[in-house]
Amino acid sequence: TAEKPLVGFIGRLDYQKGVDVMMDAAPYLIEELGVQLVCLGSGDPALEARLRDVEARFKGQAVGWVGFSVPVSHRITAACDILLMPSRFEPCGLNQLYALRYGTLPVASRCGGLKDTVRRGVGWTFRPNRVSALKDAMRDAVNTYMRPRKFQG
């Protein structure tokens, strides 16, 4: 719904991408911040299982699609209000650039190419890559979303 921000994650489900940090924060994001979460990716079977578990636990508020499709990834990015990128390291990163092109603001860990492209006013960054820092950045992003004039710039 328009009252709840749609938060997306698109990427490989592995340690580098910080998916475990996002999954650990998911209950807070959904229950406390009231976001809707949509994730697309495949990789580590344990992380795929966690993605499915979050979807099952938060039916109607979270969707986890294990697999990958370029057209669907772009639809998700375009539909989201916020794109979450909790990478532990990211040499370049393209998803944040796609997000900005679509008008979706990134919340990203401050590392590699993410720290060079996600700057104040066009998204939020966090560091260290821990659940508490991700929660803080997401709280700031959602609070801004709830004040549309500030969110729109």
C-alpha angles and dihedrals in degrees: 000000000000090000091062122058116236109228120194138194123192122178153080112314101235144109094271092060094052093234091149090058091050092047091050089052096043097092090053093046093051103034101034104027095032097226127154113230129209121180132184124187149092137217132091108052092220091055091045087055091050090051090053090047092054090050092049093046095047101036110182093016101060133038123188117188111192105206135047138259124169094212091049091047090056092047091052092047092049093047097048127091092205131023115208118214110174096168120163089209129002119178093198118335124206102193093075089053092050088048093052090048090054094045094252112136118225128227103199141167112255100250140114116331092353093067089050096051107029106070136162109289094029099057143321131276132198138194143218098040095242133126093252093054092046090050091051093050092046091049089054091047094048092045088053091046089054089058100058097190091058093042092053091051 
